[in-house]
């Protein structure tokens, strides 16, 4: 399957013991985390995601595939915040007007006819799951949720849910028509596209990529593939037969790279600064000095934006590398302090990241803190412990109890008790 809202499979590498699937990378994470971080989404953003989701589901229906496990956890986001449908582990193929009977998927997103154990149409159960996802984006919670499985099934079979008061009437109407327990009268993709709420934020920038012999092969990309040492004829044959090898993966990656470069060029063309008006007389007196100064300022501003963007990209890349390093290799800091409040404060500061300004107003990047340096073993650096006398001490293993009378000892003091030496820095007040 090749569709902008379905994760692409580039190459399959098979060994005697293992099978590797080389797939498209979606760096934006799960839609689930995206919703949780914002509590709920605005209707414009929710509708854009919903349109992309429906575009991918419509493509699946055309090729006769049912997903059966649609949920925000199985929808990833790429670098441009576009939906990518993943995880086809419970999917199946079906013929036109063929019904299925296997009940599978996540209960909260499963259609009522599937839960009831009836035969169902693949396209209609996927549309129901899309409705649950749309509800979660608009409201910030699931329409059907209950810790008791029997109660959950009753709510789904009865279509019992409560929509948030902040959701517009048009959005509530389309949710009611999609989350219809009767699959025969449930809205299809064609009816959803004609709904007023959908048309309110309609976007026509969706492209379906054909398969097999209908695939249009770009000869310029083929020449680039050949320049990398791969045969252009074998690449063309692999594409027409829909194979997943190094030839097709190289071609598809070059297509994606070329498309991204074209988008960047078009964006640069839109923000290009116009040149100052021509001087027909050829002297400098015919141009207003203020206009000339304005053009010089605009050009300097554009150069500064380009430099800032390059700096931001560098910071982002370094941040990702450093973040991976800190998460995997940074040890927990040992806090030498008897104060509980100070312990919790230091531990919290160690966990949290710090915000670094990128130079753009309101744009900041979260950078993990530097790994804390180990404190020196000099006893004078430990915080004194002032206690009243007499006092009892116990070591961290609860294997030694000490009672002291007289002046209060200080942290770091070595005590000699029953021919055993221990240090105050490892003792806590009992």
Secondary structure, DSSP 8 states (H G I E B T S, - for coil): --BTTB--EEEEEE-SS-EEEEE---TT-BHHHHHHHHSS--HHHHHHHHHHHHHHHHHHHHTTEE----SGGGEEE-TT--EEE---TT-EE--TT-EE----S-GGG--HHHHTT--EEHHHHHHHHHHHHHHHHHHSS-SS--SSHHHHHHHHHHT-----TTS-HHHHHHHHHHS-S-TTTS--HHHHHTSHHHHHT------B---GGG----HHHHHHHHHTT--HHHHHHHHHTT--SHHHHHHHHHHHHHHHHHHHHHHHHHT--------TT-SGGGS-HHHHHHHHHHHHHHHHHHHHHHHHHHHHHHHHHHHHHHHHH--------S-HHHHHHHHHHHHSEEEEE-SSTT-EEEEE----------GGGS------SSEEEEETTS--EEEE-SS---TT-EEEETTEEEEGGGEEE-
